[in-house]
Amino acid sequence: MHLRLTLKGQNLLRELGPIRRESNDLMYGSLTDDRGRALQEIMDTLIKDANSALHKLDAPDWRGKQAPSVQSGIHLHPAANRSARERTGRR
């Protein structure tokens, strides 16, 4: 899904630029250039992996698949099922 800012949103984001820069300086002040590059490489790799996973999950052989417990009717959380039964008065 892709979202797009309205013109008003774009203008507000532009106004917030200086505040964002200052807060980023405070939040990431301990990152040296080397550590910043390493973090960027890690983030780039994670994004690449996430895109690959999304592509795989959208493939026809994965689309609409359910977990084995859903397919078999097995309930993995007995305590949650018990509280649901208690609320409805069923045993």
C-alpha positions as CSV (number, residue, x, y, z in Angstrom):
1,M,0.0,0.0,0.0
2,H,1.3,3.4,-0.9
3,L,0.2,6.6,0.9
4,R,0.7,10.1,-0.4
5,L,0.7,13.3,1.7
6,T,-1.7,16.1,0.7
7,L,-0.2,19.4,-0.1
8,K,-1.0,20.6,3.4
9,G,0.7,17.5,4.9
10,Q,3.8,18.2,2.7
11,N,3.9,21.8,4.0
12,L,3.6,20.7,7.6
13,L,6.4,18.1,7.1
14,R,8.6,20.8,5.6
15,E,7.9,23.1,8.6
16,L,8.9,20.3,11.0
17,G,12.2,19.8,9.3
18,P,14.3,21.8,11.8
19,I,12.6,20.1,14.8
20,R,13.2,16.6,13.2
21,R,16.8,17.4,12.6
22,E,17.4,18.5,16.2
23,S,15.6,15.5,17.6
24,N,17.5,13.2,15.3
25,D,20.8,14.8,16.5
26,L,19.7,14.1,20.1
27,M,18.5,10.5,19.5
28,Y,21.4,9.4,17.3
29,G,24.2,11.6,18.7
30,S,26.2,8.6,19.9
31,L,26.5,7.2,16.3
32,T,29.9,7.8,14.8
33,D,30.1,7.8,11.0
34,D,31.3,4.2,11.0
35,R,28.5,3.0,13.3
36,G,26.0,5.0,11.3
37,R,27.1,3.4,8.1
38,A,26.9,-0.1,9.7
39,L,23.4,0.7,11.0
40,Q,22.4,1.8,7.5
41,E,23.8,-1.4,6.0
42,I,21.9,-3.5,8.5
43,M,18.6,-1.5,7.9
44,D,19.1,-1.8,4.1
45,T,19.5,-5.6,4.4
46,L,16.5,-5.9,6.7
47,I,14.3,-3.9,4.3
48,K,15.6,-6.1,1.4
49,D,14.7,-9.2,3.3
50,A,11.3,-7.9,4.3
51,N,10.5,-7.1,0.7
52,S,11.6,-10.6,-0.3
53,A,9.4,-12.1,2.4
54,L,6.4,-10.0,1.3
55,H,6.9,-11.1,-2.3
56,K,7.0,-14.7,-1.1
57,L,3.9,-14.4,1.1
58,D,2.0,-12.9,-1.8
59,A,2.9,-15.8,-4.1
60,P,-0.1,-17.9,-5.2
61,D,1.1,-21.0,-3.2
62,W,1.2,-18.9,0.0
63,R,-1.8,-16.6,-0.5
64,G,-4.6,-17.4,1.9
65,K,-2.7,-20.1,3.7
66,Q,-3.6,-20.7,7.3
67,A,-1.5,-21.9,10.2
68,P,-1.7,-25.7,10.9
69,S,-3.5,-25.0,14.2
70,V,-6.2,-23.1,12.4
71,Q,-6.6,-25.8,9.7
72,S,-6.9,-28.6,12.3
73,G,-9.0,-26.7,14.9
74,I,-6.4,-27.1,17.5
75,H,-6.4,-24.3,20.1
76,L,-3.0,-23.3,21.3
77,H,-3.9,-21.2,24.2
78,P,-6.1,-23.2,26.6
79,A,-6.3,-20.3,29.1
80,A,-7.7,-18.0,26.5
81,N,-10.3,-20.6,25.5
82,R,-11.2,-21.2,29.1
83,S,-11.9,-17.5,29.7
84,A,-14.0,-17.3,26.6
85,R,-16.0,-20.3,27.7
86,E,-16.4,-18.7,31.2
87,R,-17.8,-15.5,29.6
88,T,-20.3,-17.4,27.5
89,G,-21.2,-19.8,30.3
90,R,-20.1,-22.8,28.2
91,R,-18.0,-25.7,29.6
